Amino acid sequence: MLSIMDGGRGGARSRRKARMLQFVTLVFAVFLVFLGEFVVGQSSTYVRPPKAPAKSYAVEKLLQERKSLTACTDPDQMHVSLAGPGQMKVTWVTSSAVPATVQYGTTSGHYTNIASGVTKHYLFILYESGLIHDVILGPLNPSTTYFYKCGGFGAEFNFTTPPPSGPNVPIKFAVVGDLGQTDWTATTLEHLAAYDYDVLLFPGDLSYADTWQPLWDSFGQMMSPYANYRPWMVTEGNHEIEDIPLLVESFLSYNTRWEMPYNESGSSSNLYYSFEVAGVHILMLGSYADFDTNSTQFKWLQADLEKVDRTKTPWLIAVLHAPWYNSNTAHQGEGDAMMAAMESTLYAAKVDIMFAGHVHAYERAERAYLKKPDPCGILYITIGDGGNREGLAGTWLDPQPVWSVFRESSFGHGELEIFNATHAYWSWNRNQDAMPVMADDVWITSLSAAQSGCLSKSTTGAIQSQNVDDSNWEL
């Protein structure tokens, strides 16, 4: 049950008493939740390595120390996200009512602007969330650091906006999936912080709360130091579903806490949307929303691709959770139905790269189409190795499929640096002895580039030759 309050006032808290009257009816449902019976997600037959604790004990200790020093009006669980051209959304949580306002400016301690937003909270059986505030800031200048303060309380923070729009504008993306909140997660986050990225792409499975709502709070606290200064753009995974039939709707926690700019891209659902940054158009697709050719998501995708102008955004990237190309024994075939519905459409649109999670390992495929190498196909990357409690998926199909280039069962993160309209560099960095070690890399040529040889095959979107001097590139 979700409610939105005006101006951050928390009058809805009295609903707890009303819901307590349902206690007898709900006891059995709660008991089943604790047993994990209602955790929704497709099962696999493979055996994982031993599980880690749901939360890192060391991190939990630090979070408790931090909580004891935080006033109930101070911002907690902060993250920022893109919210349309020249706009950023600031999201934070408080335990007491504060104004849903953000003061901000380009000089520390001097705020020349103030923006107002909304305050939300939700009920999940007997759990009641804190007050979740969403405020959109803008218009903002590109490549600019803004200092901001939330609700008029607590410390000052800052974020840096991404580079400006333009086909040849360089930009850096960090890519990580299936994070959770373990010691492995903490290592991945430290490595991410050392990379000076502009935007983070997250292909699902965030907190691994699996209906135990306090884990959403601890996840938000753990991510806050990393997500409050660069935009994090996420899509859902199976661990975000969390539905309890007749009692709790699917994705309630995820949709309330991590609202992405779906309205701005013409989508009717927070489970799929798109956005543009620098010279890149990014499709954030929903593996757990309807996706067949008659679905709302599919029709939205077709309409969205028609708007893509590759002369302005020469790079086209897709992000989703369940991988379409997967040679790990984990989660075999779970992306096949979505691939059957959408691959031909994305192939025709000349999508350059697809990032997926779900499988707790790393794999990079050749450009492929219909499970065969194709120089004009999508470059598929699975990166579900952020550090979740379930451990790594260590068993691979043998022989290795012809389209599979590199695969490894290690935790890590990815870095994508787009240099111009035609060339980008991808690297995957494993967590090794607490140090990031680059283990796989590749130069990528955009399918919108003349030298790709794929322009004549395109049937969707405006794609024209990009005139870039690439005489010094070695691919």
Secondary structure, DSSP 8 states (H G I E B T S, - for coil): -EEEEGGG--GGGGHHHHHHTTHHHHHHHHHHHHHTTT------SS-------SB-HHHHHHHHHHHHTS-TTS-EEEEEEE-STT-EEEEEEESS---SEEEEESBTTB--EEEE-EEEEEEETTEE--EEEEEEE-S--TT-EEEEEETT-S--EEEE----S-TT--EEEEE-----BSHHHHHHHHHHHTS--SEEEE-S--S--TT-THHHHHHHHHHHHHHSSSBEEE---GGG---BTTTB-TTHHHHHHS--STGGGT-S-TTSEEEEETTEEEEE--TTS--STTSHHHHHHHHHHHH-BTTT--EEEEE-SS-SS--BSTTTTTTHHHHHHHHHHHHHTT--EEEE-SSSSEEEEEEEETTEE-TTSEEEEEE--S--TT-----B-SS--TTEEEEE---EEEEEEE-SSSEEEEEEEEEETTEEEEEEEEEEE-TTSGGGS-GGG--SSB--------TT---
